[in-house]
């Protein structure tokens, strides 16, 4: 599985989602101007990144089920 490039794309995508989530949670916890200005944008970025990772993950599983 580790020799498949999709595996590294999925892991990288999960890390991107995690970083966006941590920045959003940190901004929410701290509050203030940063949270007011960027909270919704970070949520949208996280949702888009998560959607892309899920689509790639489903494609990876589908290709693996075909024997490729």
HTML snippet that shows the backbone in 3Dmol.js (N, CA, C, O; Angstrom):
<script src="https://3Dmol.org/build/3Dmol-min.js"></script>
<div id="view" style="width:600px;height:400px;position:relative"></div>
<script>
const pdb = `
ATOM      1  N   UNK A   1       0.825  -1.185   0.000  1.00  0.00           N
ATOM      2  CA  UNK A   1       0.000   0.000   0.000  1.00  0.00           C
ATOM      3  C   UNK A   1       0.873   1.254   0.000  1.00  0.00           C
ATOM      4  O   UNK A   1       0.517   2.255  -0.622  1.00  0.00           O
ATOM      5  N   UNK A   2       1.998   1.209   0.683  1.00  0.00           N
ATOM      6  CA  UNK A   2       2.838   2.396   0.774  1.00  0.00           C
ATOM      7  C   UNK A   2       3.542   2.723  -0.534  1.00  0.00           C
ATOM      8  O   UNK A   2       4.034   3.840  -0.694  1.00  0.00           O
ATOM      9  N   UNK A   3       3.608   1.782  -1.477  1.00  0.00           N
ATOM     10  CA  UNK A   3       4.245   2.092  -2.758  1.00  0.00           C
ATOM     11  C   UNK A   3       3.270   2.773  -3.711  1.00  0.00           C
ATOM     12  O   UNK A   3       3.664   3.177  -4.805  1.00  0.00           O
ATOM     13  N   UNK A   4       2.020   2.906  -3.320  1.00  0.00           N
ATOM     14  CA  UNK A   4       1.022   3.561  -4.157  1.00  0.00           C
ATOM     15  C   UNK A   4       1.031   5.065  -3.883  1.00  0.00           C
ATOM     16  O   UNK A   4       0.898   5.477  -2.731  1.00  0.00           O
ATOM     17  N   UNK A   5       1.186   5.891  -4.920  1.00  0.00           N
ATOM     18  CA  UNK A   5       1.237   7.344  -4.699  1.00  0.00           C
ATOM     19  C   UNK A   5      -0.060   7.915  -4.121  1.00  0.00           C
ATOM     20  O   UNK A   5      -0.028   8.940  -3.440  1.00  0.00           O
ATOM     21  N   UNK A   6      -1.192   7.272  -4.382  1.00  0.00           N
ATOM     22  CA  UNK A   6      -2.458   7.744  -3.809  1.00  0.00           C
ATOM     23  C   UNK A   6      -2.420   7.732  -2.281  1.00  0.00           C
ATOM     24  O   UNK A   6      -3.019   8.587  -1.629  1.00  0.00           O
ATOM     25  N   UNK A   7      -1.712   6.758  -1.722  1.00  0.00           N
ATOM     26  CA  UNK A   7      -1.599   6.663  -0.269  1.00  0.00           C
ATOM     27  C   UNK A   7      -0.991   7.940   0.308  1.00  0.00           C
ATOM     28  O   UNK A   7      -1.483   8.473   1.303  1.00  0.00           O
ATOM     29  N   UNK A   8       0.077   8.428  -0.318  1.00  0.00           N
ATOM     30  CA  UNK A   8       0.742   9.638   0.168  1.00  0.00           C
ATOM     31  C   UNK A   8      -0.101  10.885  -0.085  1.00  0.00           C
ATOM     32  O   UNK A   8      -0.052  11.835   0.696  1.00  0.00           O
ATOM     33  N   UNK A   9      -0.870  10.886  -1.163  1.00  0.00           N
ATOM     34  CA  UNK A   9      -1.778  12.003  -1.419  1.00  0.00           C
ATOM     35  C   UNK A   9      -2.845  12.058  -0.324  1.00  0.00           C
ATOM     36  O   UNK A   9      -3.173  13.135   0.175  1.00  0.00           O
ATOM     37  N   UNK A  10      -3.380  10.905   0.043  1.00  0.00           N
ATOM     38  CA  UNK A  10      -4.412  10.839   1.082  1.00  0.00           C
ATOM     39  C   UNK A  10      -3.837  11.262   2.436  1.00  0.00           C
ATOM     40  O   UNK A  10      -4.467  12.033   3.161  1.00  0.00           O
ATOM     41  N   UNK A  11      -2.661  10.769   2.778  1.00  0.00           N
ATOM     42  CA  UNK A  11      -2.036  11.149   4.050  1.00  0.00           C
ATOM     43  C   UNK A  11      -1.753  12.651   4.067  1.00  0.00           C
ATOM     44  O   UNK A  11      -2.017  13.316   5.069  1.00  0.00           O
ATOM     45  N   UNK A  12      -1.222  13.188   2.974  1.00  0.00           N
ATOM     46  CA  UNK A  12      -0.970  14.625   2.895  1.00  0.00           C
ATOM     47  C   UNK A  12      -2.246  15.431   3.012  1.00  0.00           C
ATOM     48  O   UNK A  12      -2.278  16.460   3.687  1.00  0.00           O
ATOM     49  N   UNK A  13      -3.297  14.969   2.357  1.00  0.00           N
ATOM     50  CA  UNK A  13      -4.583  15.651   2.441  1.00  0.00           C
ATOM     51  C   UNK A  13      -5.151  15.637   3.846  1.00  0.00           C
ATOM     52  O   UNK A  13      -5.706  16.634   4.308  1.00  0.00           O
ATOM     53  N   UNK A  14      -5.014  14.511   4.527  1.00  0.00           N
ATOM     54  CA  UNK A  14      -5.482  14.424   5.920  1.00  0.00           C
ATOM     55  C   UNK A  14      -4.703  15.383   6.809  1.00  0.00           C
ATOM     56  O   UNK A  14      -5.275  16.002   7.705  1.00  0.00           O
ATOM     57  N   UNK A  15      -3.409  15.508   6.568  1.00  0.00           N
ATOM     58  CA  UNK A  15      -2.609  16.444   7.355  1.00  0.00           C
ATOM     59  C   UNK A  15      -3.017  17.895   7.082  1.00  0.00           C
ATOM     60  O   UNK A  15      -3.044  18.719   7.996  1.00  0.00           O
ATOM     61  N   UNK A  16      -3.331  18.201   5.833  1.00  0.00           N
ATOM     62  CA  UNK A  16      -3.809  19.553   5.496  1.00  0.00           C
ATOM     63  C   UNK A  16      -5.113  19.841   6.229  1.00  0.00           C
ATOM     64  O   UNK A  16      -5.275  20.915   6.808  1.00  0.00           O
ATOM     65  N   UNK A  17      -6.044  18.887   6.208  1.00  0.00           N
ATOM     66  CA  UNK A  17      -7.310  19.059   6.916  1.00  0.00           C
ATOM     67  C   UNK A  17      -7.054  19.243   8.413  1.00  0.00           C
ATOM     68  O   UNK A  17      -7.688  20.086   9.047  1.00  0.00           O
ATOM     69  N   UNK A  18      -6.142  18.472   8.976  1.00  0.00           N
ATOM     70  CA  UNK A  18      -5.825  18.585  10.395  1.00  0.00           C
ATOM     71  C   UNK A  18      -5.259  19.962  10.740  1.00  0.00           C
ATOM     72  O   UNK A  18      -5.632  20.552  11.753  1.00  0.00           O
ATOM     73  N   UNK A  19      -4.364  20.469   9.904  1.00  0.00           N
ATOM     74  CA  UNK A  19      -3.775  21.790  10.155  1.00  0.00           C
ATOM     75  C   UNK A  19      -4.846  22.870  10.095  1.00  0.00           C
ATOM     76  O   UNK A  19      -4.897  23.743  10.961  1.00  0.00           O
ATOM     77  N   UNK A  20      -5.708  22.816   9.069  1.00  0.00           N
ATOM     78  CA  UNK A  20      -6.787  23.803   8.958  1.00  0.00           C
ATOM     79  C   UNK A  20      -7.702  23.719  10.177  1.00  0.00           C
ATOM     80  O   UNK A  20      -8.110  24.745  10.721  1.00  0.00           O
ATOM     81  N   UNK A  21      -8.024  22.500  10.604  1.00  0.00           N
ATOM     82  CA  UNK A  21      -8.879  22.316  11.771  1.00  0.00           C
ATOM     83  C   UNK A  21      -8.238  22.884  13.034  1.00  0.00           C
ATOM     84  O   UNK A  21      -8.909  23.545  13.828  1.00  0.00           O
ATOM     85  N   UNK A  22      -6.951  22.631  13.223  1.00  0.00           N
ATOM     86  CA  UNK A  22      -6.266  23.125  14.417  1.00  0.00           C
ATOM     87  C   UNK A  22      -6.177  24.651  14.429  1.00  0.00           C
ATOM     88  O   UNK A  22      -6.328  25.271  15.481  1.00  0.00           O
ATOM     89  N   UNK A  23      -5.937  25.252  13.278  1.00  0.00           N
ATOM     90  CA  UNK A  23      -5.908  26.720  13.206  1.00  0.00           C
ATOM     91  C   UNK A  23      -7.290  27.268  13.529  1.00  0.00           C
ATOM     92  O   UNK A  23      -7.409  28.257  14.252  1.00  0.00           O
ATOM     93  N   UNK A  24      -8.333  26.639  13.003  1.00  0.00           N
ATOM     94  CA  UNK A  24      -9.695  27.084  13.273  1.00  0.00           C
ATOM     95  C   UNK A  24     -10.077  26.928  14.742  1.00  0.00           C
ATOM     96  O   UNK A  24     -10.673  27.832  15.326  1.00  0.00           O
ATOM     97  N   UNK A  25      -9.739  25.795  15.337  1.00  0.00           N
ATOM     98  CA  UNK A  25     -10.051  25.574  16.746  1.00  0.00           C
ATOM     99  C   UNK A  25      -9.238  26.525  17.625  1.00  0.00           C
ATOM    100  O   UNK A  25      -9.749  27.056  18.611  1.00  0.00           O
ATOM    101  N   UNK A  26      -7.984  26.733  17.268  1.00  0.00           N
ATOM    102  CA  UNK A  26      -7.156  27.665  18.033  1.00  0.00           C
ATOM    103  C   UNK A  26      -7.691  29.087  17.958  1.00  0.00           C
ATOM    104  O   UNK A  26      -7.715  29.804  18.959  1.00  0.00           O
ATOM    105  N   UNK A  27      -8.121  29.491  16.765  1.00  0.00           N
ATOM    106  CA  UNK A  27      -8.709  30.823  16.616  1.00  0.00           C
ATOM    107  C   UNK A  27     -10.009  30.957  17.376  1.00  0.00           C
ATOM    108  O   UNK A  27     -10.292  32.004  17.959  1.00  0.00           O
ATOM    109  N   UNK A  28     -10.799  29.899  17.371  1.00  0.00           N
ATOM    110  CA  UNK A  28     -12.067  29.912  18.104  1.00  0.00           C
ATOM    111  C   UNK A  28     -11.817  29.997  19.608  1.00  0.00           C
ATOM    112  O   UNK A  28     -12.507  30.729  20.318  1.00  0.00           O
ATOM    113  N   UNK A  29     -10.832  29.248  20.086  1.00  0.00           N
ATOM    114  CA  UNK A  29     -10.525  29.246  21.516  1.00  0.00           C
ATOM    115  C   UNK A  29      -9.990  30.601  21.974  1.00  0.00           C
ATOM    116  O   UNK A  29     -10.319  31.080  23.059  1.00  0.00           O
ATOM    117  N   UNK A  30      -9.160  31.209  21.128  1.00  0.00           N
ATOM    118  CA  UNK A  30      -8.583  32.499  21.484  1.00  0.00           C
ATOM    119  C   UNK A  30      -9.600  33.624  21.331  1.00  0.00           C
ATOM    120  O   UNK A  30      -9.598  34.585  22.101  1.00  0.00           O
ATOM    121  N   UNK A  31     -10.477  33.493  20.318  1.00  0.00           N
ATOM    122  CA  UNK A  31     -11.490  34.517  20.076  1.00  0.00           C
ATOM    123  C   UNK A  31     -10.861  35.757  19.469  1.00  0.00           C
ATOM    124  O   UNK A  31      -9.790  35.683  18.866  1.00  0.00           O
ATOM    125  N   UNK A  32     -11.503  36.864  19.623  1.00  0.00           N
ATOM    126  CA  UNK A  32     -10.948  38.130  19.172  1.00  0.00           C
ATOM    127  C   UNK A  32     -11.146  38.386  17.690  1.00  0.00           C
ATOM    128  O   UNK A  32     -11.999  37.783  17.038  1.00  0.00           O
ATOM    129  N   UNK A  33     -10.342  39.287  17.185  1.00  0.00           N
ATOM    130  CA  UNK A  33     -10.467  39.766  15.802  1.00  0.00           C
ATOM    131  C   UNK A  33     -10.166  38.664  14.780  1.00  0.00           C
ATOM    132  O   UNK A  33     -10.855  38.560  13.766  1.00  0.00           O
ATOM    133  N   UNK A  34      -9.139  37.841  15.041  1.00  0.00           N
ATOM    134  CA  UNK A  34      -8.799  36.766  14.106  1.00  0.00           C
ATOM    135  C   UNK A  34      -9.985  35.834  13.907  1.00  0.00           C
ATOM    136  O   UNK A  34     -10.308  35.473  12.776  1.00  0.00           O
ATOM    137  N   UNK A  35     -10.627  35.448  14.988  1.00  0.00           N
ATOM    138  CA  UNK A  35     -11.765  34.540  14.892  1.00  0.00           C
ATOM    139  C   UNK A  35     -12.916  35.186  14.133  1.00  0.00           C
ATOM    140  O   UNK A  35     -13.532  34.548  13.279  1.00  0.00           O
ATOM    141  N   UNK A  36     -13.205  36.434  14.433  1.00  0.00           N
ATOM    142  CA  UNK A  36     -14.295  37.131  13.736  1.00  0.00           C
ATOM    143  C   UNK A  36     -14.026  37.248  12.244  1.00  0.00           C
ATOM    144  O   UNK A  36     -14.940  37.145  11.425  1.00  0.00           O
ATOM    145  N   UNK A  37     -12.767  37.463  11.904  1.00  0.00           N
ATOM    146  CA  UNK A  37     -12.424  37.718  10.507  1.00  0.00           C
ATOM    147  C   UNK A  37     -12.268  36.433   9.685  1.00  0.00           C
ATOM    148  O   UNK A  37     -12.601  36.421   8.500  1.00  0.00           O
ATOM    149  N   UNK A  38     -11.770  35.357  10.292  1.00  0.00           N
ATOM    150  CA  UNK A  38     -11.372  34.181   9.514  1.00  0.00           C
ATOM    151  C   UNK A  38     -12.111  32.888   9.840  1.00  0.00           C
ATOM    152  O   UNK A  38     -11.865  31.882   9.175  1.00  0.00           O
ATOM    153  N   UNK A  39     -12.997  32.863  10.822  1.00  0.00           N
ATOM    154  CA  UNK A  39     -13.622  31.606  11.254  1.00  0.00           C
ATOM    155  C   UNK A  39     -14.405  30.941  10.128  1.00  0.00           C
ATOM    156  O   UNK A  39     -14.229  29.747   9.882  1.00  0.00           O
ATOM    157  N   UNK A  40     -15.261  31.682   9.443  1.00  0.00           N
ATOM    158  CA  UNK A  40     -16.064  31.080   8.373  1.00  0.00           C
ATOM    159  C   UNK A  40     -15.208  30.653   7.188  1.00  0.00           C
ATOM    160  O   UNK A  40     -15.473  29.621   6.572  1.00  0.00           O
ATOM    161  N   UNK A  41     -14.197  31.427   6.868  1.00  0.00           N
ATOM    162  CA  UNK A  41     -13.307  31.074   5.756  1.00  0.00           C
ATOM    163  C   UNK A  41     -12.564  29.774   6.061  1.00  0.00           C
ATOM    164  O   UNK A  41     -12.453  28.906   5.196  1.00  0.00           O
ATOM    165  N   UNK A  42     -12.059  29.637   7.282  1.00  0.00           N
ATOM    166  CA  UNK A  42     -11.365  28.410   7.661  1.00  0.00           C
ATOM    167  C   UNK A  42     -12.294  27.208   7.628  1.00  0.00           C
ATOM    168  O   UNK A  42     -11.883  26.121   7.223  1.00  0.00           O
ATOM    169  N   UNK A  43     -13.543  27.387   8.047  1.00  0.00           N
ATOM    170  CA  UNK A  43     -14.515  26.295   8.003  1.00  0.00           C
ATOM    171  C   UNK A  43     -14.771  25.870   6.558  1.00  0.00           C
ATOM    172  O   UNK A  43     -14.839  24.676   6.266  1.00  0.00           O
ATOM    173  N   UNK A  44     -14.910  26.829   5.663  1.00  0.00           N
ATOM    174  CA  UNK A  44     -15.122  26.491   4.245  1.00  0.00           C
ATOM    175  C   UNK A  44     -13.914  25.766   3.676  1.00  0.00           C
ATOM    176  O   UNK A  44     -14.073  24.773   2.967  1.00  0.00           O
ATOM    177  N   UNK A  45     -12.713  26.242   3.971  1.00  0.00           N
ATOM    178  CA  UNK A  45     -11.501  25.584   3.485  1.00  0.00           C
ATOM    179  C   UNK A  45     -11.421  24.157   4.005  1.00  0.00           C
ATOM    180  O   UNK A  45     -11.059  23.242   3.266  1.00  0.00           O
ATOM    181  N   UNK A  46     -11.757  23.968   5.277  1.00  0.00           N
ATOM    182  CA  UNK A  46     -11.710  22.620   5.854  1.00  0.00           C
ATOM    183  C   UNK A  46     -12.707  21.700   5.179  1.00  0.00           C
ATOM    184  O   UNK A  46     -12.386  20.553   4.869  1.00  0.00           O
ATOM    185  N   UNK A  47     -13.917  22.196   4.948  1.00  0.00           N
ATOM    186  CA  UNK A  47     -14.930  21.365   4.299  1.00  0.00           C
ATOM    187  C   UNK A  47     -14.529  20.999   2.881  1.00  0.00           C
ATOM    188  O   UNK A  47     -14.709  19.856   2.461  1.00  0.00           O
ATOM    189  N   UNK A  48     -13.990  21.948   2.144  1.00  0.00           N
ATOM    190  CA  UNK A  48     -13.542  21.675   0.775  1.00  0.00           C
ATOM    191  C   UNK A  48     -12.395  20.670   0.781  1.00  0.00           C
ATOM    192  O   UNK A  48     -12.396  19.722  -0.004  1.00  0.00           O
ATOM    193  N   UNK A  49     -11.415  20.872   1.664  1.00  0.00           N
ATOM    194  CA  UNK A  49     -10.279  19.949   1.744  1.00  0.00           C
ATOM    195  C   UNK A  49     -10.736  18.555   2.159  1.00  0.00           C
ATOM    196  O   UNK A  49     -10.256  17.556   1.625  1.00  0.00           O
ATOM    197  N   UNK A  50     -11.662  18.490   3.111  1.00  0.00           N
ATOM    198  CA  UNK A  50     -12.187  17.196   3.542  1.00  0.00           C
ATOM    199  C   UNK A  50     -12.918  16.500   2.400  1.00  0.00           C
ATOM    200  O   UNK A  50     -12.749  15.297   2.200  1.00  0.00           O
ATOM    201  N   UNK A  51     -13.725  17.239   1.653  1.00  0.00           N
ATOM    202  CA  UNK A  51     -14.452  16.666   0.528  1.00  0.00           C
ATOM    203  C   UNK A  51     -13.484  16.088  -0.499  1.00  0.00           C
ATOM    204  O   UNK A  51     -13.691  14.982  -0.998  1.00  0.00           O
ATOM    205  N   UNK A  52     -12.432  16.831  -0.813  1.00  0.00           N
ATOM    206  CA  UNK A  52     -11.449  16.358  -1.791  1.00  0.00           C
ATOM    207  C   UNK A  52     -10.762  15.093  -1.283  1.00  0.00           C
ATOM    208  O   UNK A  52     -10.578  14.143  -2.045  1.00  0.00           O
ATOM    209  N   UNK A  53     -10.382  15.068  -0.012  1.00  0.00           N
ATOM    210  CA  UNK A  53      -9.719  13.887   0.547  1.00  0.00           C
ATOM    211  C   UNK A  53     -10.651  12.681   0.526  1.00  0.00           C
ATOM    212  O   UNK A  53     -10.217  11.572   0.214  1.00  0.00           O
ATOM    213  N   UNK A  54     -11.914  12.883   0.853  1.00  0.00           N
ATOM    214  CA  UNK A  54     -12.865  11.763   0.842  1.00  0.00           C
ATOM    215  C   UNK A  54     -13.043  11.232  -0.582  1.00  0.00           C
ATOM    216  O   UNK A  54     -13.082  10.019  -0.785  1.00  0.00           O
ATOM    217  N   UNK A  55     -13.151  12.120  -1.564  1.00  0.00           N
ATOM    218  CA  UNK A  55     -13.290  11.682  -2.963  1.00  0.00           C
ATOM    219  C   UNK A  55     -12.054  10.893  -3.396  1.00  0.00           C
ATOM    220  O   UNK A  55     -12.185   9.846  -4.030  1.00  0.00           O
ATOM    221  N   UNK A  56     -10.868  11.376  -3.064  1.00  0.00           N
ATOM    222  CA  UNK A  56      -9.642  10.658  -3.425  1.00  0.00           C
ATOM    223  C   UNK A  56      -9.575   9.319  -2.698  1.00  0.00           C
ATOM    224  O   UNK A  56      -9.159   8.320  -3.283  1.00  0.00           O
ATOM    225  N   UNK A  57      -9.977   9.289  -1.434  1.00  0.00           N
ATOM    226  CA  UNK A  57      -9.976   8.043  -0.664  1.00  0.00           C
ATOM    227  C   UNK A  57     -10.936   7.016  -1.261  1.00  0.00           C
ATOM    228  O   UNK A  57     -10.588   5.842  -1.383  1.00  0.00           O
ATOM    229  N   UNK A  58     -12.133   7.449  -1.629  1.00  0.00           N
ATOM    230  CA  UNK A  58     -13.098   6.530  -2.248  1.00  0.00           C
ATOM    231  C   UNK A  58     -12.557   6.034  -3.592  1.00  0.00           C
ATOM    232  O   UNK A  58     -12.704   4.858  -3.924  1.00  0.00           O
ATOM    233  N   UNK A  59     -11.938   6.920  -4.356  1.00  0.00           N
ATOM    234  CA  UNK A  59     -11.321   6.503  -5.623  1.00  0.00           C
ATOM    235  C   UNK A  59     -10.200   5.505  -5.400  1.00  0.00           C
ATOM    236  O   UNK A  59     -10.059   4.545  -6.158  1.00  0.00           O
ATOM    237  N   UNK A  60      -9.402   5.727  -4.365  1.00  0.00           N
ATOM    238  CA  UNK A  60      -8.306   4.808  -4.031  1.00  0.00           C
ATOM    239  C   UNK A  60      -8.848   3.427  -3.689  1.00  0.00           C
ATOM    240  O   UNK A  60      -8.343   2.417  -4.180  1.00  0.00           O
ATOM    241  N   UNK A  61      -9.874   3.385  -2.849  1.00  0.00           N
ATOM    242  CA  UNK A  61     -10.471   2.103  -2.462  1.00  0.00           C
ATOM    243  C   UNK A  61     -11.099   1.427  -3.670  1.00  0.00           C
ATOM    244  O   UNK A  61     -10.978   0.213  -3.833  1.00  0.00           O
ATOM    245  N   UNK A  62     -11.762   2.192  -4.510  1.00  0.00           N
ATOM    246  CA  UNK A  62     -12.382   1.628  -5.704  1.00  0.00           C
ATOM    247  C   UNK A  62     -11.335   1.045  -6.652  1.00  0.00           C
ATOM    248  O   UNK A  62     -11.511  -0.058  -7.169  1.00  0.00           O
ATOM    249  N   UNK A  63     -10.246   1.782  -6.882  1.00  0.00           N
ATOM    250  CA  UNK A  63      -9.194   1.258  -7.754  1.00  0.00           C
ATOM    251  C   UNK A  63      -8.534   0.019  -7.164  1.00  0.00           C
ATOM    252  O   UNK A  63      -8.192  -0.908  -7.899  1.00  0.00           O
ATOM    253  N   UNK A  64      -8.351  -0.009  -5.843  1.00  0.00           N
ATOM    254  CA  UNK A  64      -7.778  -1.189  -5.202  1.00  0.00           C
ATOM    255  C   UNK A  64      -8.696  -2.390  -5.314  1.00  0.00           C
ATOM    256  O   UNK A  64      -8.225  -3.522  -5.423  1.00  0.00           O
ATOM    257  N   UNK A  65     -10.020  -2.153  -5.290  1.00  0.00           N
ATOM    258  CA  UNK A  65     -10.956  -3.270  -5.397  1.00  0.00           C
ATOM    259  C   UNK A  65     -10.958  -3.871  -6.802  1.00  0.00           C
ATOM    260  O   UNK A  65     -11.297  -5.039  -6.989  1.00  0.00           O
ATOM    261  N   UNK A  66     -10.575  -3.055  -7.787  1.00  0.00           N
ATOM    262  CA  UNK A  66     -10.483  -3.556  -9.160  1.00  0.00           C
ATOM    263  C   UNK A  66      -9.199  -4.340  -9.402  1.00  0.00           C
ATOM    264  O   UNK A  66      -9.030  -4.972 -10.444  1.00  0.00           O
ATOM    265  N   UNK A  67      -8.299  -4.289  -8.425  1.00  0.00           N
ATOM    266  CA  UNK A  67      -7.041  -5.018  -8.554  1.00  0.00           C
ATOM    267  C   UNK A  67      -5.933  -4.166  -9.115  1.00  0.00           C
ATOM    268  O   UNK A  67      -4.888  -4.693  -9.497  1.00  0.00           O
ATOM    269  N   UNK A  68      -6.130  -2.851  -9.178  1.00  0.00           N
ATOM    270  CA  UNK A  68      -5.123  -1.959  -9.754  1.00  0.00           C
ATOM    271  C   UNK A  68      -4.278  -1.362  -8.790  1.00  0.00           C
ATOM    272  O   UNK A  68      -3.387  -0.589  -9.144  1.00  0.00           O
TER     273      UNK A  68
END
`;
const viewer = $3Dmol.createViewer("view");
viewer.addModel(pdb, "pdb");
viewer.setStyle({}, {cartoon: {color: "spectrum"}});
viewer.zoomTo();
viewer.render();
</script>
